[in-house]
Amino acid sequence: MTLAPETTDLTVQLHLDQGWFTACGLDLLIPGRGVAALLPDGRQAALFLGRDGRAYAIDNRDPFTGAAVLSRGLVGSERGRPFVASPLLKQRFDLETGRCLDDDAVSVTVYPTQIA
């Protein structure tokens, strides 16, 4: 999906227990870079925009270090699946499932997203 310039009023929303939460304007996301968003309960989400225009959101906390840094990670893909690599220890997390690609026993929370 290619977004036209007039779509700058669109937002990225995450589905939380309370319903849809507007995290940020779509214009704040750049493919290949992450943005951190503060959630109503004090947690943080890491938001990403795929090159195909799809939004992804995972927990921003790196489960290996406890630091809230995944939004600063390196974005890539493996076998066509998008991932972010932690900037600290470089473990990769699948943006669709939250599964750590380097340790099957570890995963992060994934938040369903919509662009509205």
N, C-alpha and C positions, 0 to 999 in steps of 0.2 A: 504494500500500500504506500503510495507516494503522497505526501501531504503538501497541499498548495500553501503559498504564503498567507492567504487569508484565513488559515486555520489556527492562527496564533492565539485565539481565545479558547482553544481546547485545553482540557486539563487531564492529568493522569490521576485516576482514582484507584484506591486499594479496597478490597473487600475485607473488612474486619468483623468481629463479632457483632458490633453495633450496626453494621450496614456499610455502605460505601463512604469512604473518606477521601476527600480531595487532598492529594499530597503536594502537587505542584502544577504549574502551567506546563503544557507540553513543550513550549518554546524554551524551557530551561534544560531540556534533555538533548544531548548531542550523541549520535551513534558512536559507540566505542568509549564513552565516558560515563561515569556514574555520578549520582547525586544522592546525598543523604537527606532523609525526611524524618522529622520527629513525629511520632504517632501519639494519639491522645493519652495512651497509658504510660508514656515516658520511654518506650522502646524506640529504636530507630530502624528504618527500612532503607535499603540500598536500591535505588531505582536506576534502570537502564533502558535505553531505547535501541532496539535492534536495527540493523541496516534495512530491514524490511518494514520498519515503522511500527513494530510490535513493542509494547511496553512490558518490562519485567520488574518484579519487586521481590527481594529476599531480605532476610534479617541482615542488618549491617554488622552484627557482631561476629567476628571470626571465632569459631568454637575452639580453635587450637590455642589462641592467645588471650581471648576474652576482650580484645580491643575492638572498638567500633570502627573498622577500617575497610570493609568489603566494598564500599562505594568508591574507594580510591584504587581498587584493583585493576588489573589488566584484563581487558575483555578479548575473548577469542572464541574459537569453535573447534570442536572435535567431532568428526563424523557428522557434520552438519548441525550439531547441537551447541547452542551458545553457552559459554561459561564465563565466570570471572575468577581470576587467580588472585588470592590474597596478596597484598603488597608486602606482607611480613614474611611468611614462610612459604609462600607460593602454592599452597594447596588450591586446587581448582574446584569450583562449585557450579554445578549445572543450574542455569538460570530458570529452567522449566520445572525441575524436580527438587532442587536444593541439595541433591546428593553430592557428596564429595567424590570427585573422580579419582582421587588418590588414596582414599580410605573408605571402603564401603560401610563401615560402622558409624560414620559421621555424616550429618546433614544439617542444613539450616532451614528455617521456616520459609516457605514460599507464600506470597500473598497474591491472590487472583487480582488481575488488573483490568481496567477498561479505560479507553480514551473517550471522553465525553465533552 
